Amino acid sequence: MHIELRHLRTIQAIHEAGGLSRAAEQLNMTQSALSHQVKGLEDQAGVELFVRRSKPLRLSAAGMRMLRTADRVLQEIDALADDFRAITGGRSGRLHIAIECHACFDWLFPVLEQFRRAWGDVDVDIRPGFAFDALPALIREEVDLVISSDPEDLPGVVFHPLFDYAPVFVASSHNPLSEKPFIVAEDFRDQTLLTYPVDRSRLDIFELLLHPAGVMPRAVRQVELTAVILMLVASNRGVAVLPDWVLREVKYQPDYVTRPVTEKGLVKRMYAATRAEDATRPYMAHFLRLGRSEPVKLQRV
């Protein structure tokens, strides 16, 4: 079977567009030519890649397998193109990062490990943004990038969307709330809520649920480290709401239960803020690309 990059891009485009017509527009080709290309690819593979009776057009199991390959291969091709552009654009620079998120270290370190391999001459440093005003420091050029889930409208600053995540409730399997299919604001009234030591206005659970509902937990206990929060939860000394990537392994352990917050769940978006003039630097663009892809791998575990 002969697979070309255009085939992989075709699978991606049809999946994202949900139909041949819109995908053909994205790929700058006619719908007839795109349909012919898909038919030829299916003939080579010997399987149907799409469930044609569905609206919007949906990938079959074989198509999903090819999509996963396309995502991986095209990501590597994009990275290669980034590297080639960096050769002519210069590889040295500075990337000092401020983080307004305790739990972000879990996904940031894998990102930086990938980044280091490609940009060994870039000076990388990390500063905990909750210890100072990160965005003013970005404007003053004391740091070069701020990781935050709270975008602001600031002149000269661009907030680049990275990925969406779900704040998830976690409790001991012995907690009465473990019997509930999902958690609502009222459930926190008789609970000790374990949080990171930051202002409540910057905590997802207060911003998205408790403050709008006018509900306060019985007590709030601030804890510096994620591992200690989880230890206290397992001991049934409190409950917590943490990003889904933090709970990727905990949710399979018998000492814990994880539940969505509200029936539909909560959703937040993580951003990387940079100065506008720095956003197109090759190494910055590469970091942003990694920041969009690596954390999603942790969420899928």
BELJO-V654216 format. One record per residue. N is the residue number from 1. RES is the residue in one letter. SS is DSSP state (H for helix, E for strand, C for the rest). PHI is phi as a letter, one per 20 degrees, with the letter a starting at -180 (NA if undefined). NEAR is the number of other ideal C-beta (glycine too) atoms within 10 Angstrom. Layout:
n=N res=RES ss=SS phi=PHI near=NEAR
n=N res=RES ss=SS phi=PHI near=NEAR
//
This chain:
n=1 res=M ss=C phi=NA near=8
n=2 res=H ss=C phi=d near=7
n=3 res=I ss=C phi=d near=15
n=4 res=E ss=C phi=d near=10
n=5 res=L ss=H phi=g near=11
n=6 res=R ss=H phi=f near=11
n=7 res=H ss=H phi=f near=20
n=8 res=L ss=H phi=f near=19
n=9 res=R ss=H phi=f near=16
n=10 res=T ss=H phi=f near=24
n=11 res=I ss=H phi=g near=25
n=12 res=Q ss=H phi=f near=18
n=13 res=A ss=H phi=f near=19
n=14 res=I ss=H phi=f near=26
n=15 res=H ss=H phi=f near=21
n=16 res=E ss=H phi=f near=11
n=17 res=A ss=H phi=e near=17
n=18 res=G ss=C phi=m near=14
n=19 res=G ss=C phi=r near=12
n=20 res=L ss=H phi=f near=20
n=21 res=S ss=H phi=f near=12
n=22 res=R ss=H phi=f near=16
n=23 res=A ss=H phi=f near=23
n=24 res=A ss=H phi=f near=21
n=25 res=E ss=H phi=f near=14
n=26 res=Q ss=H phi=f near=15
n=27 res=L ss=H phi=e near=18
n=28 res=N ss=C phi=l near=6
n=29 res=M ss=C phi=b near=16
n=30 res=T ss=C phi=f near=13
n=31 res=Q ss=H phi=f near=14
n=32 res=S ss=H phi=f near=10
n=33 res=A ss=H phi=f near=11
n=34 res=L ss=H phi=f near=20
n=35 res=S ss=H phi=f near=12
n=36 res=H ss=H phi=f near=12
n=37 res=Q ss=H phi=f near=17
n=38 res=V ss=H phi=f near=21
n=39 res=K ss=H phi=f near=11
n=40 res=G ss=H phi=f near=12
n=41 res=L ss=H phi=f near=21
n=42 res=E ss=H phi=f near=16
n=43 res=D ss=H phi=f near=10
n=44 res=Q ss=H phi=f near=12
n=45 res=A ss=H phi=f near=16
n=46 res=G ss=C phi=m near=8
n=47 res=V ss=C phi=b near=14
n=48 res=E ss=C phi=e near=14
n=49 res=L ss=C phi=e near=24
n=50 res=F ss=E phi=c near=18
n=51 res=V ss=E phi=e near=13
n=52 res=R ss=C phi=f near=11
n=53 res=R ss=C phi=f near=7
n=54 res=S ss=C phi=e near=11
n=55 res=K ss=C phi=c near=9
n=56 res=P ss=C phi=f near=10
n=57 res=L ss=C phi=g near=20
n=58 res=R ss=E phi=c near=15
n=59 res=L ss=E phi=f near=18
n=60 res=S ss=C phi=f near=16
n=61 res=A ss=H phi=g near=10
n=62 res=A ss=H phi=f near=15
n=63 res=G ss=H phi=f near=24
n=64 res=M ss=H phi=f near=14
n=65 res=R ss=H phi=f near=14
n=66 res=M ss=H phi=f near=22
n=67 res=L ss=H phi=f near=18
n=68 res=R ss=H phi=f near=11
n=69 res=T ss=H phi=f near=13
n=70 res=A ss=H phi=f near=21
n=71 res=D ss=H phi=g near=16
n=72 res=R ss=H phi=f near=12
n=73 res=V ss=H phi=f near=13
n=74 res=L ss=H phi=f near=15
n=75 res=Q ss=H phi=f near=14
n=76 res=E ss=H phi=f near=10
n=77 res=I ss=H phi=f near=13
n=78 res=D ss=H phi=f near=13
n=79 res=A ss=H phi=f near=16
n=80 res=L ss=H phi=f near=10
n=81 res=A ss=H phi=f near=10
n=82 res=D ss=H phi=g near=18
n=83 res=D ss=H phi=f near=14
n=84 res=F ss=H phi=f near=11
n=85 res=R ss=H phi=f near=12
n=86 res=A ss=H phi=f near=18
n=87 res=I ss=H phi=f near=9
n=88 res=T ss=H phi=e near=7
n=89 res=G ss=H phi=e near=14
n=90 res=G ss=C phi=n near=11
n=91 res=R ss=C phi=d near=14
n=92 res=S ss=C phi=e near=10
n=93 res=G ss=E phi=r near=17
n=94 res=R ss=E phi=c near=14
n=95 res=L ss=E phi=c near=21
n=96 res=H ss=E phi=e near=16
n=97 res=I ss=E phi=d near=21
n=98 res=A ss=E phi=d near=25
n=99 res=I ss=E phi=d near=21
n=100 res=E ss=C phi=e near=20
n=101 res=C ss=C phi=a near=23
n=102 res=H ss=H phi=g near=21
n=103 res=A ss=H phi=f near=17
n=104 res=C ss=H phi=f near=24
n=105 res=F ss=H phi=g near=15
n=106 res=D ss=H phi=g near=17
n=107 res=W ss=H phi=d near=25
n=108 res=L ss=H phi=f near=20
n=109 res=F ss=H phi=f near=12
n=110 res=P ss=H phi=f near=14
n=111 res=V ss=H phi=f near=22
n=112 res=L ss=H phi=f near=20
n=113 res=E ss=H phi=f near=11
n=114 res=Q ss=H phi=f near=18
n=115 res=F ss=H phi=f near=21
n=116 res=R ss=H phi=g near=11
n=117 res=R ss=H phi=f near=8
n=118 res=A ss=H phi=e near=17
n=119 res=W ss=C phi=c near=23
n=120 res=G ss=C phi=f near=10
n=121 res=D ss=C phi=e near=9
n=122 res=V ss=E phi=e near=21
n=123 res=D ss=E phi=f near=11
n=124 res=V ss=E phi=d near=17
n=125 res=D ss=E phi=b near=11
n=126 res=I ss=E phi=c near=17
n=127 res=R ss=E phi=c near=16
n=128 res=P ss=E phi=f near=14
n=129 res=G ss=H phi=f near=23
n=130 res=F ss=H phi=f near=17
n=131 res=A ss=H phi=e near=9
n=132 res=F ss=C phi=b near=12
n=133 res=D ss=C phi=e near=13
n=134 res=A ss=H phi=f near=22
n=135 res=L ss=H phi=f near=20
n=136 res=P ss=H phi=g near=11
n=137 res=A ss=H phi=f near=17
n=138 res=L ss=H phi=f near=24
n=139 res=I ss=H phi=f near=15
n=140 res=R ss=C phi=f near=9
n=141 res=E ss=C phi=m near=11
n=142 res=E ss=C phi=e near=13
n=143 res=V ss=C phi=c near=26
n=144 res=D ss=C phi=d near=24
n=145 res=L ss=E phi=b near=23
n=146 res=V ss=E phi=c near=22
n=147 res=I ss=E phi=e near=23
n=148 res=S ss=E phi=b near=23
n=149 res=S ss=C phi=d near=18
n=150 res=D ss=C phi=c near=16
n=151 res=P ss=C phi=f near=15
n=152 res=E ss=C phi=c near=10
n=153 res=D ss=C phi=e near=6
n=154 res=L ss=C phi=c near=15
n=155 res=P ss=C phi=f near=6
n=156 res=G ss=C phi=n near=10
n=157 res=V ss=E phi=d near=17
n=158 res=V ss=E phi=d near=15
n=159 res=F ss=E phi=e near=18
n=160 res=H ss=E phi=e near=18
n=161 res=P ss=E phi=f near=13
n=162 res=L ss=E phi=d near=25
n=163 res=F ss=E phi=a near=18
n=164 res=D ss=E phi=e near=13
n=165 res=Y ss=E phi=b near=24
n=166 res=A ss=C phi=d near=18
n=167 res=P ss=E phi=f near=23
n=168 res=V ss=E phi=d near=23
n=169 res=F ss=E phi=f near=28
n=170 res=V ss=E phi=c near=23
n=171 res=A ss=E phi=b near=24
n=172 res=S ss=E phi=f near=19
n=173 res=S ss=C phi=f near=13
n=174 res=H ss=C phi=e near=11
n=175 res=N ss=C phi=f near=17
n=176 res=P ss=H phi=g near=11
n=177 res=L ss=H phi=f near=17
n=178 res=S ss=H phi=f near=16
n=179 res=E ss=H phi=e near=8
n=180 res=K ss=C phi=e near=14
n=181 res=P ss=C phi=f near=7
n=182 res=F ss=E phi=b near=14
n=183 res=I ss=E phi=d near=24
n=184 res=V ss=C phi=d near=14
n=185 res=A ss=H phi=g near=19
n=186 res=E ss=H phi=f near=9
n=187 res=D ss=H phi=f near=19
n=188 res=F ss=H phi=e near=24
n=189 res=R ss=C phi=g near=11
n=190 res=D ss=C phi=d near=11
n=191 res=Q ss=C phi=d near=20
n=192 res=T ss=E phi=e near=16
n=193 res=L ss=E phi=e near=21
n=194 res=L ss=E phi=e near=24
n=195 res=T ss=E phi=c near=21
n=196 res=Y ss=C phi=f near=18
n=197 res=P ss=C phi=f near=10
n=198 res=V ss=C phi=c near=14
n=199 res=D ss=C phi=g near=8
n=200 res=R ss=H phi=f near=15
n=201 res=S ss=H phi=f near=9
n=202 res=R ss=H phi=d near=15
n=203 res=L ss=C phi=e near=18
n=204 res=D ss=H phi=g near=23
n=205 res=I ss=H phi=f near=23
n=206 res=F ss=H phi=f near=20
n=207 res=E ss=H phi=f near=17
n=208 res=L ss=H phi=e near=18
n=209 res=L ss=H phi=c near=20
n=210 res=L ss=H phi=f near=21
n=211 res=H ss=H phi=f near=15
n=212 res=P ss=H phi=f near=10
n=213 res=A ss=H phi=e near=12
n=214 res=G ss=C phi=m near=7
n=215 res=V ss=C phi=d near=15
n=216 res=M ss=C phi=c near=15
n=217 res=P ss=C phi=f near=21
n=218 res=R ss=C phi=g near=11
n=219 res=A ss=E phi=b near=11
n=220 res=V ss=E phi=c near=17
n=221 res=R ss=E phi=d near=15
n=222 res=Q ss=E phi=e near=12
n=223 res=V ss=C phi=c near=19
n=224 res=E ss=C phi=f near=10
n=225 res=L ss=C phi=d near=10
n=226 res=T ss=H phi=f near=19
n=227 res=A ss=H phi=f near=9
n=228 res=V ss=H phi=f near=11
n=229 res=I ss=H phi=g near=24
n=230 res=L ss=H phi=f near=22
n=231 res=M ss=H phi=f near=14
n=232 res=L ss=H phi=f near=18
n=233 res=V ss=H phi=f near=24
n=234 res=A ss=H phi=f near=18
n=235 res=S ss=C phi=e near=11
n=236 res=N ss=C phi=m near=15
n=237 res=R ss=C phi=d near=12
n=238 res=G ss=C phi=r near=22
n=239 res=V ss=E phi=c near=26
n=240 res=A ss=E phi=b near=25
n=241 res=V ss=E phi=c near=26
n=242 res=L ss=E phi=c near=27
n=243 res=P ss=E phi=f near=25
n=244 res=D ss=C phi=g near=19
n=245 res=W ss=C phi=f near=22
n=246 res=V ss=C phi=f near=23
n=247 res=L ss=C phi=e near=24
n=248 res=R ss=C phi=f near=16
n=249 res=E ss=C phi=d near=11
n=250 res=V ss=H phi=g near=18
n=251 res=K ss=H phi=f near=14
n=252 res=Y ss=H phi=e near=10
n=253 res=Q ss=C phi=e near=13
n=254 res=P ss=C phi=f near=7
n=255 res=D ss=C phi=f near=14
n=256 res=Y ss=E phi=c near=19
n=257 res=V ss=E phi=c near=21
n=258 res=T ss=E phi=c near=18
n=259 res=R ss=E phi=b near=21
n=260 res=P ss=E phi=f near=16
n=261 res=V ss=E phi=e near=22
n=262 res=T ss=C phi=m near=14
n=263 res=E ss=C phi=f near=9
n=264 res=K ss=C phi=e near=8
n=265 res=G ss=C phi=n near=14
n=266 res=L ss=C phi=d near=18
n=267 res=V ss=C phi=c near=11
n=268 res=K ss=E phi=c near=16
n=269 res=R ss=E phi=c near=13
n=270 res=M ss=E phi=e near=21
n=271 res=Y ss=E phi=c near=21
n=272 res=A ss=E phi=d near=20
n=273 res=A ss=E phi=e near=26
n=274 res=T ss=E phi=c near=24
n=275 res=R ss=E phi=f near=18
n=276 res=A ss=H phi=g near=11
n=277 res=E ss=H phi=f near=9
n=278 res=D ss=H phi=e near=18
n=279 res=A ss=C phi=f near=16
n=280 res=T ss=C phi=e near=10
n=281 res=R ss=C phi=f near=20
n=282 res=P ss=H phi=g near=21
n=283 res=Y ss=H phi=f near=23
n=284 res=M ss=H phi=f near=21
n=285 res=A ss=H phi=f near=17
n=286 res=H ss=H phi=f near=21
n=287 res=F ss=H phi=f near=26
n=288 res=L ss=H phi=f near=18
n=289 res=R ss=H phi=f near=18
n=290 res=L ss=H phi=f near=22
n=291 res=G ss=H phi=f near=24
n=292 res=R ss=H phi=e near=17
n=293 res=S ss=H phi=e near=18
n=294 res=E ss=H phi=f near=20
n=295 res=P ss=H phi=f near=23
n=296 res=V ss=H phi=f near=15
n=297 res=K ss=H phi=f near=12
n=298 res=L ss=H phi=f near=18
n=299 res=Q ss=H phi=f near=16
n=300 res=R ss=H phi=e near=7
n=301 res=V ss=C phi=f near=11
//
